[in-house]
Amino acid sequence: MYKINSQFKKDQNQILKFINNFSSLGTVFIQGNRNAIKLFELGNITLNIKSFKSPNLINKVVYKYFRKSKAQRSFEYAQMLLENNIKTPAPVAFFENSNLVGIKDSYYASEHLNCDFTFRSLDDMQNPERDEIIKQFTQFTFSMHQKGIEFLDHSPGNTLIKKVADNKYDFYLVDLNRMRFHKDMPFEVRMKNFARITNDIEIVKVIANEYAILAQLNESVVFNAVWNNINLFQEHFLRKKRIKKRLKFWKKD
């Protein structure tokens, strides 16, 4: 199963060739433990194709018969974001390989974006516009929240930042397969959505100040809510890390 954005229909055979020969063609951009991303030249644009790790047996069945695959969700969520004027690299196609049991593997293709940096870079960045970038990122997130979009992987590596003019930045979301959409996004959900962004208290202060202004809320209330969610996430993350470490130790024994 596959679907290609209408403007790329003329390139369908070439795109399918890239995907069918993913292991031998293209240039490695990211090689992760779970997923891989490669770049492919298509005319005057560069395609960014993400190969999702083959799911476990249960998810093979789930993704074929009960729930959309990560690749399909990424493609459709990208379209929904753009319809809501939330930037993301332009979606091109998704592709699924399956058999009677379920999904074997899947791919999501988008136009590659050469960004200047990600939000993660702000932690150590010596940039006179740093606070302004954080404010504009907060405005971007607030706009997303106002439209009822909850990006569940709203983490520092998943927001690409591109400078478009002096003191003006655009923000693009990537890694899109986990989202929720609300008619009206509650305050608690909005604040929890910042939990993965940073644990730098100075950055959080700037976020809280700007979000409070935009939402017409008390700054201390916003800061405390964001900071509490960050601490809960960090505790959960460290707990999981300790458990994994113990499991590795036991396996060695």
N, C-alpha and C positions, 0 to 999 in steps of 0.2 A: 504494500500500500504506500502511495506517496501523493503529495500535492505540491504543485509549484505555483508560485505567485504569477498571475497572468502576464505581467510585463517580462517575465523570464521564460515564457513558453517556447520562444524561438531557440532558447539555449537548453531545452530539456534534455536532449541526447548527451550533451557535454556534461551537464550537471549529474546525470545518472552515471556517466562514465567515472566521474570523480568519486562518487559514493561507492559504486561497485568495485572500484580499485583503490579504496581509501588507504589500505595498508601499504601500497607500493607507490602511490602518487602523492603530490603535494609536499608542502614544507611544514614541518612540525612547529607549531606555535606554543602549545602547552601539552605536556605529557604528564597527566596526573595518574594517581593510583586507580581511580574509578573511570575517568573520562579522558578523551584526547581531543585536541583541536588542531586542525591543519588548515593551511592557507593554500588557495588555488587561484590561478589567474584566469579570469573569464573576460576576454576582450579588454576593456579599459577599467574594469573593476576587479577587486580582490574578494574572493569568497572566503568566508570563515565557516568551516564545517566542523561541527561538534559531533563526535562519536560517543554515544552513551554506552557505558559498560553493560554487558549482557546481564539481564536481571536474573535473580534466583528463580527457582522453579515456580514458586507461588506467584511472584510478580509477572513471570512469563504469561501465566494464565490470566491474571488480573488485568494486565495492560492490553491483552487482546480482546477479552470478552466483557470486562466490567468497567474499566477505566482507561482514559486516553493515555497514550505513552508520553514519556517526558518530552520526546521530540515534537509530537503533535501539540502538546500543551504549550511548549516554547513558541511554536509557530503562531498558534491562535492567540496567545497572550500578547505577543509582540504586535499583532494586528490591533488588538483591543487597546493597548497602550497608545499606539499612534492615533487611533480614532479619538482618544481622550487628550491628545496633544502632550503626551508624556514620551520623551525621546527614548529610543532604543535603536540599535543598528537595524536597518531595514530587513525584514524577513524575506527569504527567497524560497525556501522549500523545506519539507520534512519527508523522511523516508523510513519505512519500517520493513524489516525482513521477518517473516514469521512462518511457522509450520502449524500442524494440527494442534500441537501442545500449546503454543503461544508465541509471543514476540521473542525473536532470537537476538536482534540488535536494531538500533534506531539511530537516525542522524538528523541534525537540524542545521540548515544552511542560512546564513545571513550575510549581508554586505559587511566587510571588515572595516572597522573604524580605527583610524590611527589617532588615539587620544594623547593628551599631554601627560596625564597622570591619573591615578585612581584616588579615591578618598583615603585609602590606606596611607598614601604618601604624605598626607597632611600631618601625621603624627610627628615626623622629624623634619618637616619642610621649613626652611628659613626663607620665607617669602613675605614681603611687606603686605601682600594682598591676602594673606592666609585667613584672617578673620572674615574678610569680605567673601572669600570662597565658601567658608563655613555658613555664613549667613545666606548666601544664594543657594547652597545645598539645602538648607532648612526651608527656604521658600519653595524649592522644588519638591521636597517631601511633603510640605503642607498642602501644596496644590494636589499632589497625589492623594493625600488623605481626604481632602475636600471632595474628591471625585469617587471616594469609597474604595480606593485601591490599596489593598494590604499586600505589600511585597514581602513574602515570608523569609526570603533570603536577602534582606536589606542589610548586607554586611559590607565592610569597607572595600573589598575587592570587586564588588559587583556594581559599583557606580563608577563609570568612566567619565573623566572630566576633560573638556576641551575649551581652551581659551579662544574666544571669538572676537574680542576687542579689548581695549584697555579696561580693566576692572569689570569685565563681563565674561561669564562662563556658562557653557551648556553642560548638562548632565544627562548621561545615557545609562539606562539599566541593562544589565546582562545577566545570564543564568536565570532564565525566566520561568522555569517549569513549576514553581510553587507560588501561587497567588490565591488570594481570596478577594471577593468583590462584595461590598456592602452598600446598602441604600443610604445608610447614615453610619459613619464609622465612629464608634464610641471613644471617649477620651482614653479609657484604659487600654484599648487596642492600639490607639495612636502612640501612646507612650511606650508600650511594649515593643512597638515596631522599631524603636531606637536601640534596643538592647544589645544588638550585635555590632553597632556602628563603631564604637570606640570605648575605651576605659580611661581616656585622658580627660581629667576633670575640667581642664581649661577649655577644651573643645566643647564639652557638655554645657559649660556655662554660656558659651556663645549660642549654642543651639537652643537652650532653654530661653534665653533672653529674646531671641528672634521669634521663636515659635509662640511665646507668650504675647508678643506684640501682634503677630498675625491673627492669633486665635482670640485675642482680647481676654487673656487669662492672667492670673497672678503668676509672676515669674518664679516665685519660690515653690508654688504648687507644681509647676511644670518641671522645674529642676529636680525636685524630690522624687517625682514620679519616674522621670527618665533615669535618674541615678539609681533608684531602687531596682528598676528592671535590669539595668546593666549589672549590678551586683548579684542579682539572682541568676542571671545568665552565666556570669563568671564562676559562681559557685557550682552551678550545674556542670559547666565545661570542665572545671578542675576535678570534680568528683568522677566524671566519666574517664578522665585521663588517668586518675589513680587506679580505677577499676581495671582499665586496659593494661596498666603497668603490672598489676598483681597477676592478671591472667597470663601475661607473657612470662612472668617469673615462675608461675606454677607449671606452665608448659615445658619450661627448661628443666624443671625438676623431674 
